[in-house]
Each structure stands twice: as C-alpha cells, then as structure tokens.
Amino acid sequence: MDINYKSILKNSVFQNIFIIIIFIIFGFILAIFNKNKVSQNNHIVLDKIEFIENKDKILNNRNSTIIYIWATWCGVCKTNQPLIKLNFKLSSYFNINFITLEEGENLELLKSYLSENKLPYPVGLLTDEISNIYEIKEYPSYIYLDRSENVVLKETGLLNPLSFLLRIFYLKII
C-alpha cells in the first residue's frame, strides 16, 4: 500500500493555515464587538496621562493610538514583554502612537521594574478614571483609538504579531 506523504503534508499544512486564519479573523471580530461595551461619549485626552517614562516617544496626538494596559505583578504581562517591544516597533513604523499604562497601585515597584527592564516605549499610569472609562477589568488589555481618540477596538490577553499587524492596518484605513 502506497501512502502519498506529500499529499498528506500539503493538505495538513493548508488546513493548519486555514484554521489559523479563521482564529485571527474571529479574534478581530471579537475585538470589534468588545469596543461596543465602551461608552463612546467618554474618552480621555492623551495629554492628561501622567507618564513615568519615554513620553518623548509619542509620535503625534493626531495619529491613531494603541494603548496597552498591564501590571508589574501580572505573569502574562511579563511573558508578553518581548511581543510588546515588537508591537511598539511595528506601530512606530506605521506612524501609530503606542503607549502603555501600568495599573499604578505600587509606584515604587513600577519604578524598580522600569529601571531593571529599560522599556523602549512610553509608560504611563492607569488611573481609576481611565480604567472606568475603558472598563478595564483584566490584564493585559489593548485599546485601539482612531485619530479622534474614539475606541475602535478593545481586547484582552496575548496577541500574536500577525493579529497585531491586522489591527494596525485596520487603524490605518479608518
């Protein structure tokens, strides 16, 4: 009995790619629906955020903005740091602001974390006001703002680079 391994491999590779694409599209659709939970009447002005580090890396207030919300005590957030550095570079390349807001409960711990890790992107403090406006309940979270600072996408958890790139393209076309 002859088994055509090339045929099986081609089919399984195609099937795996198809499944990955479906998951990426599904995640994107969920991010669109999650933004509907945020009141569009309330939004923050980026100038009101208190930045601890790298405020000079903000490109321009008239650009779209991605806000990454994290905590120093969050294991997923720590695991996510290499991807966040890549996301910052991708955002900068496409001329989109990328800022991070740390939950800010322990300012000394944050300062210690920043001195040890030398993060390249802007780090601000997540205030109760911002947390309430964007209904932040989990870490890490992403908020995507258009040029008028309206929420266009919102999601929680790890985000692979391909999915992040899809969101960048979405921000560029809206």
VMD Tcl script that draws the C-alpha trace (Angstrom):
set ca {
  {0.00 0.00 0.00}
  {1.49 3.30 -1.13}
  {0.99 6.30 1.12}
  {1.42 9.69 -0.53}
  {3.06 11.64 2.28}
  {3.49 14.81 0.19}
  {-0.25 14.95 -0.40}
  {-0.98 14.45 3.31}
  {1.58 17.11 4.28}
  {0.21 19.64 1.77}
  {-3.35 19.07 2.97}
  {-2.45 19.31 6.66}
  {-0.36 22.46 6.11}
  {-3.21 24.05 4.18}
  {-5.69 23.01 6.86}
  {-3.50 24.43 9.63}
  {-3.05 27.73 7.81}
  {-6.78 27.92 7.20}
  {-7.51 27.28 10.90}
  {-5.01 29.97 11.96}
  {-6.59 32.49 9.59}
  {-10.06 31.67 10.96}
  {-8.83 32.22 14.54}
  {-7.21 35.55 13.60}
  {-10.39 36.77 11.90}
  {-12.53 35.55 14.81}
  {-10.29 37.41 17.29}
  {-10.56 40.58 15.21}
  {-14.36 40.35 15.15}
  {-14.42 39.87 18.93}
  {-12.25 42.99 19.35}
  {-14.78 44.99 17.32}
  {-17.68 43.75 19.46}
  {-15.77 44.43 22.71}
  {-15.34 48.09 21.78}
  {-19.13 48.42 21.81}
  {-19.04 47.88 25.58}
  {-17.12 51.15 25.97}
  {-19.16 54.34 26.07}
  {-18.22 56.45 23.05}
  {-19.23 59.62 24.87}
  {-16.35 59.30 27.30}
  {-12.79 59.36 26.14}
  {-9.56 60.56 27.61}
  {-7.28 63.16 26.18}
  {-3.83 61.69 25.84}
  {-2.32 64.91 27.21}
  {-3.89 64.13 30.61}
  {-1.99 60.87 31.10}
  {0.83 61.03 33.65}
  {3.84 59.40 32.02}
  {6.65 57.90 34.09}
  {9.00 57.05 31.22}
  {9.60 57.77 27.50}
  {6.88 60.38 26.94}
  {9.07 61.76 24.15}
  {8.40 58.57 22.12}
  {4.77 59.59 21.48}
  {4.63 60.47 17.81}
  {1.73 62.87 17.47}
  {-1.66 63.37 19.09}
  {-3.33 63.43 15.67}
  {-2.30 59.85 14.93}
  {-4.21 56.73 15.83}
  {-3.14 55.32 19.18}
  {-2.77 51.87 20.67}
  {-2.91 51.68 24.46}
  {-1.51 48.57 26.13}
  {-2.64 48.19 29.75}
  {-0.58 45.97 32.03}
  {0.63 45.37 35.60}
  {4.05 44.59 37.06}
  {2.57 41.69 39.06}
  {0.84 40.13 36.01}
  {2.63 36.98 34.80}
  {1.03 37.13 31.35}
  {2.12 40.77 31.02}
  {5.72 39.85 31.85}
  {5.66 36.98 29.35}
  {4.24 39.38 26.77}
  {7.07 41.98 27.07}
  {9.13 40.78 24.06}
  {5.99 40.95 21.88}
  {5.12 44.39 23.25}
  {8.57 45.65 22.24}
  {7.95 44.28 18.74}
  {4.45 45.84 18.70}
  {5.97 49.20 19.65}
  {8.39 48.97 16.71}
  {5.61 47.95 14.30}
  {3.39 50.79 15.48}
  {6.19 53.33 15.11}
  {6.98 52.06 11.62}
  {3.35 52.62 10.60}
  {3.24 56.03 12.34}
  {0.79 54.97 15.05}
  {1.20 56.00 18.68}
  {1.86 53.13 21.07}
  {1.65 53.83 24.78}
  {1.42 51.60 27.80}
  {-0.42 52.22 31.04}
  {0.59 50.32 34.14}
  {-2.08 49.75 36.79}
  {-0.14 52.01 39.15}
  {-1.04 50.55 42.54}
  {2.60 50.41 43.63}
  {4.62 53.27 42.15}
  {7.89 52.17 43.79}
  {7.55 48.66 42.34}
  {6.87 50.18 38.91}
  {9.94 52.42 39.10}
  {12.06 49.46 40.16}
  {10.65 47.36 37.30}
  {11.36 50.14 34.80}
  {14.95 50.61 35.98}
  {15.60 46.85 35.66}
  {13.92 46.35 32.28}
  {14.62 49.57 30.31}
  {11.41 49.54 28.29}
  {11.62 51.46 24.98}
  {8.02 52.67 24.86}
  {6.04 55.32 26.78}
  {4.85 54.11 30.19}
  {2.05 56.00 31.95}
  {-0.13 55.39 34.96}
  {-3.57 53.83 34.66}
  {-5.87 55.99 36.76}
  {-9.26 54.96 38.12}
  {-10.84 57.43 35.69}
  {-9.19 55.81 32.66}
  {-9.94 52.33 33.99}
  {-13.62 53.22 34.40}
  {-13.92 54.94 31.02}
  {-12.46 51.99 29.14}
  {-13.94 49.38 31.51}
  {-10.60 47.72 32.22}
  {-11.18 44.58 34.26}
  {-8.38 42.29 33.06}
  {-4.68 42.48 32.31}
  {-3.25 42.77 29.77}
  {-5.71 44.77 27.69}
  {-5.45 46.65 24.42}
  {-7.44 49.73 23.47}
  {-7.24 50.99 19.89}
  {-8.14 54.65 19.30}
  {-8.73 56.41 15.98}
  {-7.37 59.90 15.27}
  {-10.26 61.45 17.22}
  {-9.47 59.23 20.23}
  {-12.63 57.14 19.79}
  {-12.36 53.46 20.66}
  {-12.41 51.30 17.53}
  {-11.19 48.01 19.05}
  {-10.76 46.60 22.55}
  {-9.39 43.23 23.63}
  {-7.71 41.35 26.44}
  {-4.88 38.83 26.58}
  {-1.88 37.87 24.48}
  {-1.83 38.98 20.88}
  {0.38 37.40 18.23}
  {2.31 39.70 15.84}
  {0.19 38.76 12.82}
  {-3.03 39.66 14.64}
  {-1.43 42.90 15.86}
  {-0.41 43.78 12.30}
  {-4.01 43.23 11.14}
  {-5.17 45.73 13.77}
  {-2.55 48.25 12.64}
  {-3.82 48.01 9.05}
  {-7.36 48.49 10.32}
  {-6.29 51.64 12.18}
  {-4.61 52.96 9.03}
  {-7.69 52.55 6.85}
  {-10.32 54.01 9.18}
}
mol new
graphics top color blue
foreach p $ca { graphics top sphere $p radius 0.5 }
foreach p [lrange $ca 0 end-1] q [lrange $ca 1 end] { graphics top cylinder $p $q radius 0.2 }
display resetview
